[in-house]
Amino acid sequence: MSPRHPADVPTETPTRKTETLMGKRLPVLLLLLAVPLAAPASVAAQKQGDQTRLVFTMSAGYAFGRDLWAVGSQPVFLGGLDLYSLQRDLRGTWTAELGATYFRTPGLGFTFDLTFIDIATEDSCTLLSNSGSIDNAATCASIDAAATSALSTAISAGILLRAASRQAVSPYLRVQGGILLVSRSTTEVTGNYINADLEPVYVPIYPTEGSSSVSAQLALGAGVTIPISKAYHARIEGRATTFGLPVVTGPTDFQGILPPTETKYMTQFSILVGIDLVLEKKHGRRY
């Protein structure tokens, strides 16, 4: 296999196009899925009104992507000195949640949630100089459009404020805090090139001291619940979640050196569609 020249590096792969289309279409599909769930409840369910005291929720949704970190000029020496422009972004990805809410009054509930999210990133690399090093060009090309992901978990608790609890459509606001456990490094960057023996040579641009991180998390949400039977409600919610991830803050003298890092707090928006299982009602009836 012969190394690729920067001019031969494709600017967009079929895989990347597919991921982009999925990222744009998935929120729309979730909203379409919510339409039948949000259909008007039966007349009997509307007359009963919502006096729920204990609810278990299962939700799934889409978390939108955003920028994470960028380094404008990173020196790399592989048979010649070149400069890389590096960037890492959070990709749009799936999220799922299991939750429980206890309503002390019809309008005030206490929540506990376990959230799973795929912390997915995509890198970009641009060669800012041309020393003539084929290995430099190939290493940058291997980083460009590289995508990685890992399942992460958030544990949180908070309050839920509900209005019109006895009506067919009940809007609510959610405020909760907790911790986010991320099971991967968000600062490590590694490229590769093919040597004369047709073997891959891996080049650590930014090594890392650890492969996981923990940060505080704050979530604000707004949504509606709609009864679809006596024991089940549909739920649609938009949420803004603020959390911290380690990011690279600047270049190193050469590749292979631990980069300067810090924890960057950012906000990610998501759409969740779920089903509530009603276990208990205020007047004592159980399901």
C-alpha positions in Angstrom: 0.0 0.0 0.0 1.4 3.4 -1.0 1.1 6.4 1.4 -1.4 9.0 0.4 -0.5 12.5 -0.5 -2.7 15.3 1.2 -4.2 16.1 -2.2 -5.5 12.5 -2.4 -7.2 12.6 1.0 -11.0 12.6 0.5 -12.7 15.5 2.1 -15.9 13.5 2.8 -16.3 9.7 3.1 -19.6 7.8 2.4 -19.6 6.8 6.1 -19.4 10.4 7.1 -22.2 11.4 4.7 -24.4 8.6 6.2 -23.7 9.8 9.8 -24.5 13.4 8.8 -27.8 12.3 7.2 -28.7 10.1 10.2 -27.8 13.0 12.6 -30.3 15.3 10.7 -33.1 12.7 10.4 -33.1 11.1 13.8 -34.7 14.0 15.7 -37.4 14.1 13.0 -38.0 10.4 13.3 -38.3 10.7 17.1 -40.9 13.5 16.8 -42.9 11.4 14.3 -42.7 8.5 16.7 -44.1 10.7 19.4 -47.2 11.6 17.4 -49.2 8.4 17.8 -48.1 8.2 21.5 -49.4 11.7 22.0 -52.9 10.9 20.6 -55.8 12.0 22.8 -56.6 9.6 25.6 -59.9 7.9 26.1 -62.8 9.9 27.5 -62.6 7.9 30.7 -58.9 8.6 31.2 -59.5 12.4 30.6 -62.3 12.5 33.2 -60.2 10.7 35.8 -57.4 13.3 35.5 -53.8 12.7 36.6 -53.4 12.2 40.3 -50.3 10.1 40.0 -48.1 9.6 43.1 -45.5 7.2 41.8 -44.2 6.9 38.1 -41.5 4.9 36.4 -40.3 6.2 33.1 -38.4 4.7 30.2 -37.2 7.2 27.6 -35.0 7.3 24.5 -33.8 10.2 22.4 -31.2 12.1 20.5 -28.5 14.4 21.8 -27.3 17.0 19.4 -23.6 17.5 18.6 -21.4 20.5 19.3 -17.7 21.6 19.2 -15.4 20.2 21.9 -11.8 21.6 21.5 -9.4 22.8 18.8 -5.6 23.4 18.5 -4.7 25.7 15.6 -1.0 24.7 15.1 0.5 21.5 16.4 4.1 20.7 15.4 4.7 17.1 14.2 8.1 15.7 13.1 8.0 12.5 11.0 10.9 12.7 8.6 10.1 16.4 8.4 8.5 19.2 10.4 4.9 20.0 9.7 2.0 21.8 11.4 -1.4 20.2 12.0 -4.6 22.0 12.7 -6.6 19.7 15.0 -10.2 19.8 16.1 -12.5 17.4 18.0 -16.3 17.7 18.1 -19.1 15.9 19.9 -21.3 14.1 17.4 -25.0 13.9 17.6 -25.8 10.6 19.2 -28.4 8.5 21.1 -29.4 8.7 24.7 -31.6 6.5 26.9 -33.0 7.0 30.4 -34.6 5.1 33.3 -36.3 7.3 35.9 -38.7 7.3 38.9 -40.7 10.3 40.1 -42.6 10.5 43.4 -45.2 13.2 43.6 -45.6 14.6 47.2 -48.3 16.9 45.9 -50.1 16.9 42.4 -47.7 19.7 41.3 -44.4 18.8 42.9 -42.4 15.6 42.3 -39.0 14.3 43.3 -37.0 12.5 40.5 -34.2 10.0 40.3 -32.7 9.2 36.9 -30.1 6.9 35.4 -29.1 8.1 32.0 -27.0 6.4 29.4 -25.4 8.4 26.6 -22.9 7.5 23.8 -20.1 10.1 24.2 -19.2 10.1 20.5 -16.5 12.3 18.9 -15.2 13.1 15.5 -11.8 14.5 14.7 -10.5 16.7 11.9 -6.9 17.4 10.8 -5.6 19.9 8.3 -2.0 19.9 7.2 -0.9 23.6 7.4 2.6 23.1 5.9 4.3 20.8 3.4 7.7 19.6 4.3 7.5 16.8 1.8 7.1 14.2 4.5 4.8 11.5 3.2 4.5 10.1 6.7 3.3 13.4 8.1 0.7 13.7 5.4 -0.6 10.2 5.9 -0.8 10.5 9.7 -2.8 13.7 9.4 -5.1 12.0 6.9 -5.7 9.1 9.3 -6.8 11.5 12.0 -9.2 13.4 9.7 -12.8 12.1 10.1 -11.7 9.5 12.7 -14.7 8.7 15.0 -14.7 7.1 18.4 -17.4 6.5 21.1 -18.0 5.0 24.5 -21.0 4.4 26.7 -21.2 6.8 29.6 -23.5 7.0 32.6 -25.1 9.9 34.5 -26.8 9.6 37.9 -29.0 12.5 38.9 -31.8 13.6 41.2 -34.0 16.7 41.3 -37.5 18.1 41.3 -40.3 18.2 38.7 -42.9 20.9 38.7 -46.2 19.9 37.0 -49.1 22.0 36.0 -52.7 21.0 35.0 -52.1 17.5 36.6 -55.8 16.6 36.2 -56.0 17.5 32.5 -55.4 15.4 29.4 -52.2 17.3 28.7 -49.9 18.2 31.6 -46.9 20.4 31.0 -43.9 20.2 33.4 -40.5 21.6 34.2 -37.5 19.6 35.4 -34.4 20.7 37.4 -31.9 18.1 38.5 -28.2 17.6 39.2 -25.8 14.8 39.6 -22.6 13.3 38.2 -21.5 12.1 34.8 -19.2 9.2 34.5 -17.3 9.2 31.1 -15.6 5.9 30.2 -13.1 7.2 27.6 -10.5 9.9 27.1 -11.6 13.0 25.3 -8.0 14.4 24.8 -6.1 11.4 23.4 -5.3 11.7 19.7 -3.4 9.0 17.7 -2.7 8.8 14.0 -0.9 6.2 11.8 0.9 5.7 8.6 2.1 2.7 6.6 5.8 2.0 6.6 8.0 0.5 3.8 7.2 -3.0 5.1 3.5 -2.3 4.6 3.0 -2.3 8.4 1.0 0.3 10.3 3.0 2.6 12.5 0.9 4.4 15.2 1.8 7.9 16.2 0.6 9.3 19.5 0.0 13.0 18.9 -1.5 13.6 22.4 -1.1 10.7 24.8 -3.3 10.6 27.9 -2.8 9.6 31.6 -6.3 8.2 32.1 -9.1 6.8 30.1 -12.1 8.1 32.1 -13.4 11.2 33.9 -16.1 12.3 36.3 -17.8 15.7 36.4 -20.8 17.4 37.9 -24.0 17.7 35.8 -27.0 20.0 35.7 -30.1 19.4 33.6 -33.0 21.6 32.8 -36.0 20.2 30.9 -39.5 21.1 29.8 -42.1 18.8 28.4 -45.6 17.4 28.5 -47.2 14.1 29.5 -50.4 12.8 27.9 -52.4 9.8 29.2 -52.8 7.0 26.7 -54.6 4.7 29.1 -55.2 4.4 32.9 -51.8 3.0 33.5 -49.6 4.6 30.9 -48.7 8.1 29.8 -46.7 9.3 26.8 -43.9 11.8 27.5 -42.1 14.3 25.2 -39.3 16.5 26.6 -36.7 18.9 25.5 -33.6 19.1 27.7 -30.4 21.2 28.1 -27.7 19.3 30.0 -24.5 21.0 31.3 -21.5 18.8 32.1 -17.7 18.9 32.0 -15.3 17.1 29.8 -11.4 17.2 29.6 -10.2 19.2 26.6 -6.8 20.1 25.1 -6.1 23.8 25.6 -2.9 24.3 23.5 -0.2 22.7 21.4 2.9 20.8 22.6 6.5 21.2 21.3 6.2 18.0 19.4 3.9 14.9 19.2 4.0 12.4 22.0 4.0 14.9 24.8 1.1 15.2 27.3 -0.9 18.3 26.2 -2.1 21.0 28.5 -5.7 20.2 29.5 -8.6 21.5 31.5 -12.2 20.6 32.2 -14.6 22.5 30.0 -18.2 22.8 30.9 -20.6 22.8 28.0 -24.3 22.5 27.3 -25.8 19.8 25.1 -29.4 19.8 23.9 -31.5 16.7 23.5 -35.0 15.4 22.6 -36.5 12.6 24.6 -39.6 10.5 24.0 -40.8 8.1 26.7 -43.5 6.0 28.4 -44.6 6.5 32.0 -45.8 3.5 33.9 -48.3 4.6 36.6 -48.1 2.4 39.7 -50.1 4.3 42.2 -52.8 7.0 42.3 -53.8 9.4 45.0 -57.2 7.9 45.6 -55.4 4.5 46.3 -56.1 2.5 43.2 -53.1 0.4 42.0 -52.1 -0.8 38.6 
